[in-house]
Amino acid sequence: MNTARIVVLVIALGAGGVAAYLASGYDSRPAPVLPVAEKLPTVDVLVAKNDIQLGQAVKPEDLQWQAWPAATASSAFIRRDNRPEAQTQIAGSIARVPLMQGEPIREQKLVKAEGSGFMAAILPSGMRAVSTEISAETAAGGFILPNDRVDIVLTRRVKNPDGAAGNDLVLSEVILTNIRVLAIDQAPKEKDGQNAVVGKTVTLELKPDQVATLSAARQGGTLMLALRSIVDANSVDSTPEDQAIKRPGGVNVIRYGVQARQLTSQK
């Protein structure tokens, strides 16, 4: 028994020695050399340091320089090598659209107020801001929000051209189409993700000739805003031929595809 134990012990010691030798040889091998990643060229571009809201006056501390891959830097970005003082030069500008933290600054998204108010600063060139009264009934139940697109419908009551006593015609026509909503009351943007706003006044973005159309319509009847689908915001509206007035029989009036109803006046 003693001999067997000695043999087993010798074999164990020999195996341990071999393992130690192999381990020492493995540790002495040089570590593999990893390939060094090629450093891409970068440029410093001006980005928003914090979230900048619509209509917010930009301060120097709202901006910072950030390294950006040169290959993907747009020509619209403000680069430090071209405009090293841009951070202070842009200060005081008003954001025409919301800017997210880390988003590169573009001149097209900012406008200098030059002492003017917020609405005058963000209004596109050649456009006018005009307000009119609304209610839940005339503004799609309050589901019209700033930056939505609407059609404006005029409804008015006129005397029956046939001269029938006691019978009036109620005419409805779309006087303006695809009009951008600038603000509801004095709110030019959504707040807290709300999906409905019941306001008393809507501010619309109009061309100069549309201002006169809206002003005359306000005196001639009741205005209603029809909310357009976001898919139809850039669609082409009907042609002038489709919008022509038709008077079949002198009783019904169809204008812009909206049929007027003949009603008996209340006495």
DRENVEXMAR-774368 format. One record per residue (C-alpha): residue in one letter; x, y, z. Coordinates in pm, whole numbers, plus 50000, padded with zeros to 5 digits. Example, Ala and Ser with C-alpha at 12.3 -4.5 7.8 and 13.67 -1.06 7.14 Angstrom:
BEGIN
a512304955050780s513674989450714
//
This chain:
BEGIN
m500005000050000n502825023650081t504375017549739a501105024849558r500655056949750i504165067749664v503555060849294v500315080749293l502015109649474v504885109949223i502455109948929a500475138849084l503595159249145g504765152848789a501425163748641g501435195048855g504945203748738v503985199248375a500925221348420a502995248348592y505515247648311l502855250948043a501165279248230s504385298548267g505085294647897y501585307347804d501925338148029s505255346847871r503675350447526p503315386547409a499775400747414p498165403147069v498385437546913l494895451446842p494425473446535v494185510446616a490925525646495e491465553346245k490415586846389l487935604246164p488435641346097t485975663346286v484915699746291d483355720046570v479735729446498l477365750746703v474605730346872a471845736447124k473135730347476n469575728347610d466125724147458i465085757247296q461355763447268l459455780646989g459675818447034q462445816247295a465185842447282v468505824047247k471235831947501p474965823947470e474645797947746d472005779747540l474665771447278q477935752147272w480555739547027q480575702146964a482875680046757w481085666646450p482335642546179a483545664545895a482145640945633t478565645345762a478715682245856s476135700245642s477005733245477a474045748045671f475795740846004i477595769346178r481255759046198r483775772646443d486525775746185n484285798645975r482495818246249p484355815946580e482195843646734a478865828646628q477905819246984t477695855847083q476555868446742i473445846446748a472525856147103g469215874747108s467765856546807i464335840746837a463705804246762r461205800046477v460885762846554p461675741646862l465295729846885m466335698447073q469415694947291g472415686047075e470735696746751p473005716846516i471995753246485r470855765646143e470315802046055q466975793245888k465565782646226l466425815746395v465385851346328k466595884546465a463775903246636e465345937646582g463085951646853s459905936446708g457495913946893f457575876146889m454855871146628a456355896646387a459725879446424i458545844146338l456085854346065p457425844645719s458235872245472g455205884745281m452675869745522r450305886345768a448935875446105v445195881246142s442915871046429t439245862546434e436775849946690i436125812746733s434225789346961a434085752047016e431305749846756t433205769146488a436685754746553a436255716846526g435345712846891g438685726847009f440825701146828i442525727646614l446005735046747p448825758646646n450545748146320d447465729246201r446015737045857v442385747245812d439835757445551i437655787445632v433945784145556l431575814045538t427885807945607r425355835645543r421615839745500v420275857845191k416845865245051n415395840344806p416005853944453d412595839944351g410955864244591a409065837444781a407855852745103g409235837545420n411855816245247d415545824945282l418625807945145v421515797745369l424715797945163s427995781745265e431255785945076v434915778945139i436565812945110l440135803045207t441895769545195n444975754145354i445545782545602r448135778145876v447065784246236l449675805146415a448135806046762i445035798746967d444335828347197q447925838247289a449425803247279p451615797946968k452415761747060e450975731147231k451365728347607d451945696147799g450975674547502q447375686547501n445265675247208a442415700347236v442205737647308v438935756347341g439895792547274k438115824647188t440535838046925v442555821946648t445485838746473l445935828746110e448815832445864l447465849645552k448665865745233p447815902845192d444945896144949q443545869645184v443395895145465a440795915245273t438815883645195l438675873645560s437815908945676a434885911745436a433655876845524r433575885045895q431045912445824g428955891145591g428165860545799t429475833546033l432945818945991m433835782746066l437255765846062a437415731345903l440455711546019r442475695945737s444185662245758i447955663845791v448105643445470d446225671245285a448405699645414n450365701245087s447665688944851v446405709144554d442885722244603s440125722544346t440395743544032p438545776643982e436155758543748d435205734544026q434685763944260a432255782344032i428765790544158k425945770144011r422285779344048p420115751043920g416515763343907g417345793744115v416695774544437n419785755544547v423275770444545i426365748644520r429705765544579y432995747444640g431065714944657v428955726744955q425215726744897a423195754845051r419905745745213q416655764545164l415185772245504t412005788345625s412825819645821q411685820946180k409065847046253
//
